[in-house]
Amino acid sequence: MTTRLLCSPAWRLLMPSALDRWWGTAHLRAGLQTARFCRISSTLLVCGAILWSLIGCASQTGLVQKSSPVVKPTAEPQSTATGPQKQPEEVFAITQEYFQNTYQKTEGFLRCARDLYDTGLVREAIPYLDTALLTILDSQIELAEFPKMAKLYQQIYDLNAKILKSNPRALDIYLDNRWSHFNTKNYTVPIVLNNSVRHFIEEYQTASRAFIERALRRSGRYMPMIKRALRKAGLPEDLAYLVIVESGFSPYATSYARARGLWQFMPSTGRRYGLKMNYWVDERCDPEKSTRAAIRYLKDLYTEFNSWKLVLASYNGGEGAVRQAIRQCGTNDFWDVMSSARIHRQTREYVPRFMAATIIAKYPEKFGFYIDYDEPVKYDEVTIRGWIGLKTAAKCAGTTYRSLRALNPELRRWCTPPIYSKYKLKIPRGTKDRFLAAYTKLPRRQRSRMLTHRIRYGETLSSIARRYGSSVRAIKSANGMRTSRIRAGRRLLVPVLRRRSSKRSNSRPARHLKWSKTVVHRVKPGDTLFAIAQKYGSSVWAIKQANGLKSSKIRPGQKFIVPILRKGKSKKK
């Protein structure tokens, strides 16, 4: 479908599912209003085309020639037509021959529909009319550029209005038959085609179309892996389409309730099923680990409820809410529970949304989606002892930092977690030998930028973090600390998160300042850094550097390390 056609005012009328709503009896008044709009628009288009031909451009379009005789279709029309596959980043060229063939085919279907309608066979005319419209939609021909096709589209609309006025019940029967090929045997999870499911199919084709297109495109990365894991676990493969509703196949998706990852695990549920979450990693974003956790979760839910509809509702709203709803209703029928119990609206709509997404994902072309799927994710794994920065690892593998982050979405920082002695890092497929050869040649300081610091009197985690360009949270995570209390004499692992600046806050260079010993001073009311420096023969700059201070603000009760300065060798009197 071309851009102008999708952006036109009649866009909702040009989608197959919207056609059902267009033909619905409840929208007769809207259809008549749109009919007037289409008549005016087609008249303006025809007048514009005539004016364009008068100024000498008719020879470029090639559409002013005499039309060929109408060819009546010989084959039985199908309820849905499959258009040409959309090529990515490529403009489809509409040639004169292609236009004439499409026009003749559409006019033939329209003529058959008109003849059947004139003879009183309304039900038999509807499939031909539907096929005529879908032929235009799938041809990628822009009505604004081809007035001849726009006029034919107007004739289809007029005949549809006549059918709607004369026998609307015949349309309902046809629409029921149109969905008949979506039977249960085509799905491993039972699908029900009711008004709620059809409503969300239409929503995915219109308001949420961009989201569905992105989700289907990204599904190519992870769908083979997810289906393989579901098949190995003995679960229905169609549960893989649950990820469309949950995250749109984005491993970084985060909800307002703090659910993250492909399967949108809450923190408590993720920990229950073995997913690690800390300052360094969030395994809810790991596609493979989160998929294995989701499979275990779905198995547990199915063991309890024995109904995939209730399982899906529990996955979204929580098993506790579904249990309470079943007790209130006295039945375990999903539709009865959702209609009568006090269930959150998002949970009530969750199962119909899943069914609509599954139908579209299995038959995207039938609903106007022509997707260029992403390639499946392929990678090698290497074991990192200690930890390594991702930029350094990317250079070793001959790839980019962004590509390496995309392969390891569970990593929350710029490096592999230093709290693990070993960590499996994913790198692009085929780069393992190159990575290992470069990794063994790295100097130790590039492999792991983790320093060991011995705590001195008066130091705090904040001052240590500022001194080494780290953070309090990173130090606590690297040392497994729950509080910020530290004791002098102990050693801390300090991750260096950024390079320390070589600039000094004072104009005097550090090499001129030496001290032989230090004392610990407790700040008293009225003390200032200058007064403390004068008392011990030190300097404000030396005290600030020794304690990692950025300003001269101090408060009573603080303890500071005061270096006793000496300039060169002291002379005896």
TORTORKOL-491429 format. One record per residue: y, x, z of N, C-alpha, C in turn; residue in three letters. Coordinates in steps of 0.05 Angstrom, whole numbers, plus 5000, padded with zeros to 4 digits. Each point is the difference from the previous one (the first is absolute). Example, Ala and Ser with C-alpha at 12.3 -4.5 7.8 and 13.67 -1.06 7.14 Angstrom:
BEGIN
488652645156502449825000502450185000ala 502149934986502450165001502249855014ser 
This chain:
BEGIN
497650175000502449835000502550185000met 501849954982502350174997502049945022thr 501950185003501949985022501949764996thr 500949964976501949774997498649745004arg 497549974992498649755004499649955030leu 499350215016499649965028502649935014leu 502350104990502649955012501449754990cys 498849854981501249774989499949775020ser 501849804998500049785019497549845000pro 498549994978497649844998497550175007ala 500450225015497850195006497749865015trp 500749835019497949875016498349824983arg 501249904978498549824982498150154982leu 500450264998498450164981497650125012leu 499449975026497650105012497849804999met 497550084997497849804998499849825024pro 500350125025499849835024502449825002ser 502450104992502449845001499749774981ala 498450034978499649794981498749765014leu 498250055019498849785015502149845015asp 501850155013502149865015501949864981arg 500550134977501849884980498949734991trp 497349994996498749764991499549805022trp 500650075025499549825023501749765000gly 499049785009501549755000502350015020thr 499750165021502250015020502550144989ala 499850144978502350154989500949884973his 499549754996500849884974503050014996leu 501549945022503050004997501050284994arg 498850215014500850284994499350074971ala 497749904991499250074973501849884979gly 501049755005501849884981502750154999leu 500950095024502550155000499750274986gln 497750135004499550254986499749964970thr 498949764993499849954971502749994987ala 501949875013502749994988501150284998arg 499650175020501050285000498750154976phe 497349964997498750154978500949914973cys 500649734997501049914974502750124993arg 501750015020502750134996499650304993ile 498350135016499650294996498950064972ser 498049844992498850054974501949944977ser 501849805004502049944980501950244997thr 500950115023501850234999498650244987leu 497450045006498650224988499749984970leu 499549754991499849964971502650054986val 502249905013502750044988500750304999cys 499250145022500550295000498550154979gly 497549914995498450134980501149954972ala 501049764995501249944974502550184996ile 501750025021502350174998499350294995leu 498050095013499150284997499050054971trp 498649804989499150044972502250004980ser 502249855006502349994982501450274998leu 500050165021501450254999498250234990ile 497749934990498450214986497850135015gly 499349885024497950135016497349864998cys 499949804983497549854998497850174987ala 500850194983498050174988498650185020ser 501350065023498850185020497949855016gln 500449745005498049865016497649924984thr 500349954974497749934984499049725005gly 501649835014499049735007501349784984leu 501450074978501449794984498249944976val 497750114999498249944977498849735004gln 498849914979498649745001497550035017lys 499649805018497750015017497549964985ser 497950145009497449974988498849735008ser 498049904984498749755008498850025027pro 500149785016498950005027497050014998val 498850185016497150035001499049855025val 498449814997498949855022497850165013lys 500150025027498050175013497249874998pro 498150184995497349904996498450025026thr 500750185018498550045024501049825022ala 498349935019500849835023501950165017glu 502349885007502050155016499050055028pro 501050225011499350075028502349915018gln 499349955025502149905018502050215007ser 499250254998501950225005499650214979thr 502250124992499950204979500750275011ala 498650204990500550275010501750154979thr 502450095009501850134982499450294996gly 501450144983499550284996500750165025pro 498450215004500450165024502750144999gln 501549985022502650135002499850295004lys 501250164983499950295001502350105018gln 499550185018502150105017502050164985pro 502649955007502250154989500050014969glu 499349774988499849994971501149734991glu 501749994981501149754990498249904977val 499149755003498349884980501749914976phe 499350104977501549944975499049744988ala 501849804997499249754988500550024970ile 497950034985500250014971500049724988thr 500849994975500149744986497249884998gln 498050174994497349904997499049895027glu 500550145022499149915026501449745007tyr 502649984995501449755006498949774984phe 499550044974499049784983497349915010gln 498250195007497449925009500149845027asn 501750095018500349865025501349734996thr 501949984983501349754994498149804988tyr 498450094980498149824987497949905020gln 499050185017498049925019501149805020lys 502550055010501249815019500549734987thr 501050014975500649744987497549854994glu 497850144994497549874995499049855025gly 500150145023499249865025501849765006phe 502650044995501949785006499449764981leu 499450064975499449784981497549855009arg 498050155008497649865009500649825025cys 501650115018500749845024501649754992ala 501850034981501649774991498349794986arg 498150094984498349814986498249855019asp 498950145020498349865020501749815017leu 502450075006501749835016500749744984tyr 500650034974500749774984497749814997asp 497550105001497749834997499149885027thr 501550075022499449895026498150175017gly 499250234990498250185015501750195017leu 501249905022501950165015498550235014val 497749945013498650215015499150224982arg 499249944975499150214982502450164989glu 502449895001502350144989501150215020ala 499549965026501250185020499050294997ile 497450054997499150284997501350144976pro 500349864978501350134977503050075006tyr 501349815014502850055007500250245019leu 498250015019500050225019499650274986asp 498150004982499450254985502350094983thr 501449804988502450074984502150135017ala 500549905024502050125017499250285009leu 497550045008499050265009500150204977leu 499649914976500150194977502850124998thr 502149835005502750114999500550195023ile 499049925024500650165023498750284998leu 497650014989498550254999500750174976asp 501749904983500650154975502250215004ser 501549995023502250185005502449964981gln 500149774988502349934982502249885016ile 502450114998502349905015501249774985glu 500249775013501149764987502950044993leu 501550155016502850044994500450154974ala 498150164991500350164976498649874976glu 498449805004498649864979500449705002phe 502249904988500649715001497849834989pro 498550094981497949844988497849945021lys 499350215016498049965021501249835022met 502650035006501249835021500049714992ala 500349944975499949724991497249895003lys 498050164994497249925004499449955029leu 501150175018499649965028501249745009tyr 502449934989501349745007498249774992gln 498750024977498249784991497649975019gln 499050235011497849985019501049865025ile 502450065009501149885024500449704996tyr 501049924977500449724994497449845001asp 497950114988497449875000498949985028leu 500550215016499149995028501449785015asn 502649964995501549785014498949734992ala 499149974976498849744991497449955015lys 498450215001497449975014500449945030ile 502050135012500649965028500949715005leu 501449894981501049735003497949794995lys 498350054981498049794992497550005018ser 499050235007497450015015499950245018asn 501450005023499950235017497350065013pro 498349795003497450045012498350184982arg 500349984974498450184982500650295005ala 502550065008500750275006498650105025leu 499849845021498750085024497150074995asp 498749844984497250054993499750264986ile 501850064982499950254985500450245018tyr 501949975019500650225018497650065018leu 498549805008497650045016497950154984asp 499849934975498050144982500950284994asn 502750045000501050264993499250225020arg 499749915025499250195021497050005005trp 498549864983497149985005498550264998ser 501150204985498550254997500350175026his 501749925018500250145026498049885019phe 497550054996498049885018499150215021asn 498549915018499350165023498350244992thr 498449984979498250224993501550244990lys 502549974993501650234990501250165023asn 499649915025501350125023498050055022tyr 500250225013498350065023501049885026thr 502649935001501149855022500749724989val 499049785012500449734989503049954995pro 500649894977502749934992500249704997ile 502249885011500549724997502649964985val 500049844979502449954984501249745009leu 501750015020501549765008503050044994asn 501649825009502950014994501350255013asn 499050085023501250245014499550254984ser 497550034990499350244984501650004974val 500249774987501549994975503050065004arg 501049915023502850055006500550305002his 498250155013500550295003499450154974phe 498249894984499750124973502649994985ile 501349775001502549974986502250185013glu 499950025026502050185014499650294991glu 497550094998499550274992500850044971tyr 500049794984500950034972503049994997gln 501449905020502949974997501550165021thr 500449895023501750135020498950275009ala 497350025003498850255010498750164978ser 500849964976498750134977500350305001arg 502350105007500450295001498250135021ala 499749875023498250105021497150014990phe 499149794987497250004991499650214979ile 501950044982499750204979499850285013glu 501750065020499850265013497350035015arg 499249785013497550025015497650044982ala 499949864978497850034981500050284987leu 502450104995500250274988498950215020arg 500949985025499150195021497149975007arg 498949764995497249965008498150184986ser 500850114976498250184986499550265016gly 501850075019499650245016497749975020arg 499949775013498149975022497849804997tyr 500249824979498149794997497150104997met 499550214983497250094998498950095027pro 501650155016499050095026499549775019met 501849805000499649785019497649834992ile 499649944975497749854991497450155006lys 500150264996497650165005499349985030arg 502050025017499549995029499049725008ala 501149794989499249735006497149954991leu 499450104976497349964990497950155017arg 500850245009498250155017499549875027lys 502149865010499849865026498749734998ala 499449904975498849744997502049775002gly 502650054996502049795001500849924972leu 501149764996501049924973502150184989pro 499750084975502050184988502749874997glu 500149744998502649874996501850025024asp 498950105023501750055023502050224995leu 499550164979501950214993502749894992ala 500149754989502549884992501749915024tyr 498850025024501649945024502350205003leu 499750244989502050205003502649924984val 499649844979502449914985501849835018ile 498849825016501649835017501150165024val 498450195010500850155023502350204995glu 499650174981501950224996500850054971ser 498849864981500650054972499050284992gly 497850095013498850264994502050235005phe 501749985020501850215007499150115028ser 499150255002499150105026502350045020pro 502549994990502350035019501249745009tyr 498849774991501149745007500049965030ala 502349905011500349955028501249735004thr 498849845018501049735004501950005024ser 501349775004501949975022498550025027tyr 497449945000498450015025498750275004ala 500850214985499050275003497250044989arg 499149824982497550044986500550194977ala 498150184995500550214979497550044984arg 500450124976497850084983499149794980gly 498050074984498949824980499049745013leu 498750025023498849775013501749895022trp 502350115004502049905020498849965028gln 498950225010499050005027502250015021phe 499849835020501750035023499250245016met 501850125016499250245016497649955018pro 499949785014497849955018497349964985ser 500149864978497649964984499150264987thr 501950164991499350254988498650195019gly 501050015025498750175020497349905008arg 499749735000497449885007497850094980arg 500850044975498150074979500250294992tyr 501050175018499850294997502250134983gly 502249874995502150134984501950145019leu 500650254995501850165017502949964992lys 501749985020502849964996501550175021met 501550204991501650175018502450104985asn 501350205012502550114988499550124973tyr 497550104995499550154976498649844978trp 498249825007498549854980500049705007val 499749844979499549715004497849924980asp 497649995010497749964982499849724989glu 501749825009500249744987500950024971arg 501550224994500950054973498050154983cys 497850095012497950144985498349794985asp 500049994973498649794986497049985007pro 498650235002497249995005499349935028glu 501350135020499549945028500749725007lys 502349904990500749735006498249804987ser 498950064976498149824987497449985016thr 499050235010497649995017500549845026arg 502450035011500649855024500249704994ala 501249934977500349724992497349874995ala 498150154989497349904995498749935027ile 500250185019498849945026501349765013arg 502649984997501449775011499249744987tyr 499849994974499149764985497249935007leu 498350205004497249945008499949865027lys 501650105019500149885027501049724998asp 502049954984501149734998498049814987leu 498650094980498149834987497649945018tyr 499350195017497849955019500849785019thr 502649985007500949795019500449734987glu 501350004976500849744988498249904978phe 498550184987498149934979501349844978asn 502550054994501549874978502150194991ser 500050064974502050194990502849895002trp 500449744997502749895003501150055028lys 498349945020500850045028500350305006leu 498450174987500250295004502750094990val 500849914976502650084989502349905017leu 499849755010502149905017500250165026ala 497750085011499950175024501250274995ser 499550114976501050274994503049995000tyr 501249784992502949984999501249925027asn 499049785012501249895023498750085026gly 497850144999498650085025497749815006gly 497850115009497749845006500449815023glu 501750085019500649825023501349744991gly 502050024982501349764990498149814986ala 498250124984498149834985498049875019val 499150155020498149885020501349765013arg 502550035008501449785014500349764981gln 500650054975500349794981497449854995ala 497850144999497449874996499349835025ile 500650105024499549845024501749745000arg 502550024991501749775000499149794980gln 499150094977499149814978497249915003cys 498350155014497249925002498450044975gly 501050154981498650064975500650284991thr 498250114984500550274990500650004970asn 500649764989500849984972502950114998asp 500350194982502550154998502349814994phe 499749834980502349834991500749805021trp 498049905015500749815022501450155023asp 499150245005501350165022502850074993val 500550084975502750094992501949764998met 499049764994501849774996500649865026ser 498350035020500449845025500950175024ser 499150255001500650165023502850134998ala 500950105022502650145000499650294992arg 499950044974499650274989502650094988ile 500750255003502450104988499949964970his 502449954989500149944971498950234983arg 500650255008499050224984497050014999gln 498749935023497049995000499049774983thr 501349775001499149774984500150064970arg 502150164992500350064972498450254991glu 498850145019498850264995497649974981tyr 498249825007497549964984500749904971val 501749804997500849924972501350234985pro 501650165013501250234987497850204991arg 498150055017497850184993498449894976phe 499549744999498549884978501650024974met 502649955002501750024976500150284990ala 500350205018500150284992497450094988ala 497749905010497450074990499749904972thr 500749754995499849884973501650154980ile 502550075007501750154981499050284996ile 499150135021499150284998497550024982ala 498349805001497550014984500549924971lys 502049834995500749924973503050024995tyr 501150245001502950034998501149914973pro 498650064978501049924973500349704997glu 498249855013500249714997502449885013lys 501450165017502449905014502450164991phe 499950144978502350134989500650275011gly 498050135014500450275011498550204983phe 501450194989498850224984500750265015tyr 498150105014500450215020499050274989ile 501650205003499250284995499350125027asp 497449995007499150085027500350305004tyr 500750085024500150285008497250125000asp 499950264996497450145001498950015028glu 497449995004498850025027500750275012pro 500450005026500650245015497650185001val 500350254991497950195001501050255014lys 498450115017500950235016497750175010tyr 500750245009498150185014501050025029asp 498250075018500750045028499650295007glu 502050115015499850275011500449985030val 498650175015500250015029502250205008thr 502049905015502150175009499550075030ile 499950255006499750095028502750055011arg 500649885022502850015010501649794986gly 502250084987501549814985501750154980trp 501049854980501550124978502249804991ile 502250104991502149844989499249894973gly 500849754994499149874975501350144976leu 502450105003501250144977498550264994lys 499250145021498450244995497349934988thr 498749785010497549914989500349924971ala 502249874993500449914972500350244982ala 501350225009500250244983497350134997lys 498349995020497450124998498249844980cys 500449744999498449834982501249984973ala 502450104996501349984974500949724993gly 500949855021500949734995502749965014thr 501049765001502649955012499749895028thr 502150025016500049905027499549695000tyr 501349874981499849704998497149924994arg 498750144981497349944993498150045024ser 500450215015498350055023500449795021leu 502549915005500549795019498749744991arg 500049944974498849764990496950005005ala 498850244999497150015005499449995029leu 501950055018499650005029502149815013asn 499949744994502149835012499849965030pro 497850095012499749975029501750215015glu 500950214987501650215013502849905004leu 501050015024502749905007502150225000arg 499150255000501950225002499750184976arg 501450225000500150184977497650194999trp 498149985020497850195002497549855009cys 497850144998497549895012500350005030thr 498649835015500449985029499150255014pro 501750135015499350255015498349955024pro 499749745008498449945024497050004994ile 499350024974497250014992499250284993tyr 497750095008499250274993499250024971ser 499049784989499349984972501049744988lys 500950014975500949764987499350014971tyr 499049784990499249984971502449904984lys 501050174983502349944983499149934972leu 501149794989499449924972501950144981lys 498850124979501650134979499049894973ile 501650044979499249894974497350114991pro 498549834985497450074991500150254981arg 498250195005499950244984501750235009gly 501449975023501750225010499050135025thr 497549945008498950105025499850315000lys 498850114978499750294999502750145000asp 501949904986502650124999501349995028arg 499749775013501249975027498850205020phe 497450025000498750185019500750294995leu 500250084975500850274993502850075010ala 501849804996502850055009500349975030ala 498449835012500249955029499150245016tyr 497950144991499050235015502050234998thr 501750014980502050224997502649945015lys 500349765011502549945014500250165026leu 502450105007500350135026499749795022pro 499350095024499449815021502449835008arg 502450114998502449855007500549764981arg 498950024975500349774982497849805003gln 497750095011497949815004500649815023arg 501050115022500649835023502550095013ser 502149835000502550075013500049875027arg 498150095017499849915027500550245019met 502149975017500750225018499049945028leu 499650215015499349975028502350085017thr 500949825018502350055017499249995029his 500950205015499650005029502449885014arg 499549805016502149855012501450165022ile 502750015000501550145020501349795019arg 500950105022501449835019502549884988tyr 500449745004502449874990499749884972gly 497850074986499749904973498949715000glu 500749854980499049734996498849994972thr 498549784994498949964973502349984980leu 502249885007502249984981501150274993ser 500450175020501150274994498150174984ser 497449975006498050154985499949904971ile 500249744996499949884973502450094984ala 502450015013502450094985499850294994arg 498850165017499950284996498350074975arg 497849864996498250064978500249824976tyr 501949825001500349814977497849804999gly 499049915023497949815001501049745012ser 498249835010500849755013498349965025ser 501149855019498549955025497449864994val 500149804982497649854994497850174987arg 500950194983498050174987498750195020ala 501650115019498950185020498149855018ile 500749755008498249855017497449934986lys 500249934974497649944985498250244996ser 501250234994498450244996498650105025ala 501149935024498850095025498649785015asn 499949764988498649775013501449915026gly 502750015000501549935024500849714999met 499949865023500949735002502849985011arg 500850195017502650005012501550254991thr 502550025008501750234993500150215022ser 498349975021500150195022498650264992arg 501350225005498950274994500450185024ile 498450215001500150195022500450284990arg 501650155014500650284992497550165001ala 499750184981497650174999497949914981gly 499949744994498049904982500850054971arg 498149984982500550044971499849744985arg 501849984981500149764983499650084970leu 498649824985499950034971502449864989leu 501650144984502549884989499850004970val 499749764987500149994971502850054990pro 500350184981502650054988500449814977val 501649805004500449794980502150074979leu 501850175007502150094981500850285006arg 501350134981500850275004502450025019arg 499850195017502250045019502450134986arg 502349915005502450104987500650285012ser 500850184983500750275008502950025009ser 501549784996502950005008500349985030lys 501950145010500549995029502449825005arg 500149885023502249835007502450165009ser 499750265005502250175009500350224979asn 502450104998500550204980498850275007ser 499450045026498850255008497150014993arg 499050214987497250014993498350045024pro 497449924999498350015023499250295007ala 500150184981499050275006501850155020arg 502549905004501850135019499649905028his 498449795003499649885026497250055009leu 499650155022497450065011500149945029lys 497649925010499949955029497450125011trp 500250095024497750135013498449805017ser 501449805011498649805016501449744998lys 498749795010501149735000499849885027thr 501749815006499949855025500149704993val 499049845018500149714996502249895018val 501849854988502249895014499949695000his 500349885023500049715002503049915000arg 500649834982502849914996500949835024val 502350075010501249865023502449844989lys 500949805015502449854992502350194996pro 501449974978502450164994499450254984gly 497450074996499350234984500549954971asp 500750224986500250004971498550254990thr 499449994974498650234989501650265002leu 502649974997501750245002500050115029phe 500149825020500050095028497350135006ala 497849894990497350115005499850274987ile 501050034975499950264986501650215015ala 502449935010501650195015498650085026gln 498649825013498750065025497850204997lys 498449984978497750184997500650234979tyr 502450024991500650214980498649954974gly 500049754992498749924974502249894982ser 499149854980501949874982499149724993ser 501849834992499449724994498050004976val 500550164980498250014977497250085007trp 499750205019497350095007498549785016ala 501449865017498849785015499049784981ile 501849934981499249784982497750084982lys 499950264991497850094984497450015016gln 500150095025497650025016498849735007ala 501749795001499049745008500049794977asn 500650094976499949824977502149785001gly 502450075010502149805003501750004975leu 500849764991501949984978502849945008lys 500449905024502749955010500250135028ser 502549985011500550125027499949795022ser 499049764994499849795020497750065018lys 500550005026497950035020500449795022ile 497949955016500249815021498750115025arg 500949925024498950115025497049945002pro 498650205010497149985003498450144979gly 501350064977498650144978499550295009gln 497850114989499450285004500250154974lys 501450245001500450164976499050285005phe 499150124978499450285000502650154993ile 500850185017502550154996499250294995val 500350104976499550284994502250185011pro 499350225014501950195010500450214978ile 502350004988500550164976500750295008leu 499350184982500850285002500650104972arg 502250144997500850114975499450305000lys 497850074986499250285000499050095027gly 500350265007499150105026502350005019lys 499449915025502149995021500550285011ser 502550075005500750265010500249995031lys 498950205012500350025030502650135007lys 501249905022502550115009499550255015lys 
